[in-house]
Amino acid sequence: MIDIYSDVYKWQQMPRREPDPKTVCNFCKQITREDKLIVGPGLNICMECVDVCNEIVAERQTKYRKKTIEEMARDLCVADETLTADKAITLASSIFDAGYRKDSAQ
């Protein structure tokens, strides 16, 4: 029984192998292959973290698009009182999708 404990103790005292920093994601700290990382100056990002970031960006863009189109539709309805809400949203969507951004026009 003592032999088992001494073996465990020896195992615990063995130096731990540190992972190569080139294979560690700086976001999630997972070790992965170099070909599964996007490498920048002093920064590694694994493909899983890139996917999560892309989902966050897409969600934010969707919210921004919806908010901007609603604001544009309101402005269009104020400018043209004969315009219905549905037509204003359709028109605002077309304008937004064509590249117009209220922020960049100022």
C-alpha positions as a printed NumPy array, in Angstrom:
array([[  0.   ,   0.   ,   0.   ],
       [  2.837,   2.381,   0.821],
       [  4.369,   1.614,  -2.575],
       [  1.221,   2.912,  -4.289],
       [  1.335,   6.153,  -2.324],
       [  5.012,   6.647,  -3.102],
       [  4.32 ,   6.069,  -6.815],
       [  1.5  ,   8.616,  -6.744],
       [  3.74 ,  11.06 ,  -4.912],
       [  6.481,  10.568,  -7.523],
       [  3.955,  11.066, -10.301],
       [  2.719,  14.308,  -8.721],
       [  6.287,  15.573,  -8.399],
       [  7.049,  15.025, -12.085],
       [  7.424,  18.255, -14.027],
       [  4.289,  19.149, -15.924],
       [  4.525,  19.56 , -19.665],
       [  3.452,  23.058, -20.642],
       [  1.578,  23.28 , -23.948],
       [  3.19 ,  25.099, -26.828],
       [  1.777,  28.659, -26.771],
       [  1.354,  28.384, -30.548],
       [ -1.364,  25.752, -30.005],
       [ -3.433,  27.457, -27.27 ],
       [ -6.481,  29.622, -28.005],
       [ -6.211,  32.927, -26.133],
       [-10.011,  33.129, -25.815],
       [-11.01 ,  29.694, -24.455],
       [ -7.55 ,  28.356, -23.484],
       [ -8.116,  25.081, -25.347],
       [ -5.165,  23.32 , -26.903],
       [ -5.701,  22.688, -30.596],
       [ -3.751,  22.07 , -33.785],
       [ -2.018,  25.049, -35.36 ],
       [ -4.016,  24.65 , -38.571],
       [ -7.239,  25.131, -36.542],
       [ -6.074,  28.523, -35.214],
       [ -6.102,  32.022, -36.611],
       [ -2.757,  33.432, -35.582],
       [ -2.035,  37.11 , -35.112],
       [  0.714,  39.055, -33.391],
       [  0.689,  37.518, -29.91 ],
       [ -2.833,  36.139, -30.299],
       [ -4.337,  32.777, -31.291],
       [ -8.056,  32.198, -31.823],
       [ -9.493,  28.728, -32.442],
       [-12.177,  28.115, -35.048],
       [-14.808,  27.441, -32.362],
       [-14.23 ,  30.882, -30.838],
       [-14.311,  32.459, -34.304],
       [-17.704,  30.798, -34.885],
       [-19.016,  32.134, -31.555],
       [-17.756,  35.626, -32.428],
       [-19.407,  35.434, -35.858],
       [-22.716,  34.462, -34.228],
       [-22.47 ,  37.437, -31.853],
       [-21.695,  39.818, -34.73 ],
       [-24.578,  38.446, -36.826],
       [-26.994,  38.838, -33.908],
       [-25.893,  42.434, -33.324],
       [-26.173,  43.25 , -37.035],
       [-29.705,  41.824, -37.122],
       [-30.741,  43.96 , -34.142],
       [-29.12 ,  47.051, -35.688],
       [-30.826,  46.397, -39.041],
       [-34.258,  46.02 , -37.435],
       [-33.853,  49.139, -35.266],
       [-32.56 ,  51.256, -38.155],
       [-35.328,  50.143, -40.52 ],
       [-37.979,  50.944, -37.907],
       [-36.497,  54.431, -37.411],
       [-36.321,  55.023, -41.156],
       [-39.917,  53.82 , -41.609],
       [-41.085,  56.237, -38.904],
       [-39.249,  59.101, -40.608],
       [-40.771,  58.137, -43.967],
       [-44.287,  58.071, -42.475],
       [-43.762,  61.543, -40.999],
       [-42.483,  62.87 , -44.332],
       [-45.307,  61.266, -46.347],
       [-48.535,  60.896, -44.391],
       [-50.133,  58.841, -47.185],
       [-47.554,  56.074, -46.73 ],
       [-48.791,  53.018, -44.8  ],
       [-46.605,  51.401, -42.139],
       [-46.119,  48.226, -44.215],
       [-45.058,  50.18 , -47.297],
       [-42.771,  52.368, -45.19 ],
       [-41.052,  49.295, -43.726],
       [-40.687,  47.74 , -47.186],
       [-39.233,  50.967, -48.554],
       [-36.934,  51.43 , -45.543],
       [-35.725,  47.82 , -45.89 ],
       [-34.904,  48.407, -49.55 ],
       [-33.054,  51.62 , -48.737],
       [-31.124,  49.928, -45.91 ],
       [-30.245,  46.906, -48.058],
       [-29.029,  49.246, -50.817],
       [-26.393,  50.501, -48.406],
       [-27.829,  53.683, -46.925],
       [-26.945,  54.223, -43.276],
       [-28.275,  57.2  , -41.369],
       [-25.083,  57.258, -39.276],
       [-22.802,  57.656, -42.297],
       [-24.937,  60.381, -43.901],
       [-24.153,  62.919, -41.199]])
